[in-house]
Amino acid sequence: MGGILTLNLKGKTANAVYQAACSLSNSPGIPIDTRRIPLTPDGLMIASLVLPGIFANFTGALDGNAAATAAINIPAVPQLTGLSFFAGFVELGAGAPSGISAISNDHPITIVP
């Protein structure tokens, strides 16, 4: 129980700034201009944005291959077993529509013992 879950991020633009997040649902998502971020604003999303001790490297810059590694430090709490949630990230770009140049797919995650 407990451990580190590594998230390998693969974006579109080398050296782009990214922001990752998690949420308990991917529907209906967050509408951004004509696009949709496939995560839902909830308590887990807020936690993933403000708790870097648990959600490590959720903000950063992609490398020269448009890749990065983030991690979730899952506490050893038995009540978390079976919890399912979604992870995703956006690439930020000053000249992009709504400041977001790319949106990742959502990735479902379930905590197992």
N, C-alpha and C positions, 0 to 999 in steps of 0.2 A: 504494500500500500504506500502510496506517495511516490514521488520521483520527478524526473525532469522529462517533459515532452518537448522534443525539438521540432520546430516548424521551419522547413526549408522554403523560403520565399523566392519565387522566380518572377521577376517583373518584365517590363518591356523596354525600359530606358536605363542604360548604364548611368550610375551615379545619381539617380533620382532619389529624392527624399521620399520616404514611405511612412505610413502610419498603419499599424495593424490593430485589430480589435477582435473581441469575442462577443457573442451574444447567445442567449438561450434559444432564439428562433431566427430563421432566415426569411420569414414571411410576415408582413408584406415587404419588408426591406425599407431602405431609406431612399426616397426619390431625390435625385440630384439632376437638375436640368432635365434632359430627356433620358437619363440613365437611372439605374437603381443599384445602390450598394446592398448586397444580399445579406445584411445583418439588421437586427431590430434594436432600437435604443431600449436598453433595460439596465438593471442593476449590474449584471455581469459586464456589459459594455463599459459602463462607468468605471468599474473596478479595473478592467483591462487597460483603461486609459490613464489611471492614476496610481496604480500599485506596481511600480517597477520591480519590487522585490519578488513578486509572484509572476508578473508578466514581463519578462526580461527582453530587452531589445525590441520592444514593440514600436519604437520610434527610432529612425536612423536613416542611413543612406545605403542604397544598393551599391554593390561593388561594380567594377568594370565589366562584369558579365551580367549585370542587372539581377544579381542574386544577393540574398542576405539570410541570416539565421536568427530566428527569435526562439524564445523558449517559455514554457509555462512550468513553473515550479509547483507541482501538485502536492498539497499538504497531505500528510498521512492521517486522513480523517475518513473512517469507514463509511460515513454517511454520504460521501461523494461517489462511492461505487455505483455505477449505473447512470450517473449524470451524463446527459448528452448535451452538446452545445456546438456552435459553429465558430470558425475562425476565418478571417479574411483580411485583406489590406488594400490600401489605395496608394497610388503614386501621386505625389503632389507636383504641380507645375504652374509657375506664375502665369504663363500665357495660355494655359489650358482652360476650357470651359469650367466654370465654378472652381477653378484652381486645382482640379483633379484631372490628371492626364491619363490615368488607367485605373481600372477597378478589377481586383482579382475575383475569381470564383469563390464561393463559400466552400469550406471544408468541414464536413461533419466529424466530430470527435466524441467518443464515449469513454469514460473512465472505467477501467476494469481493475479487478483486484490484482 
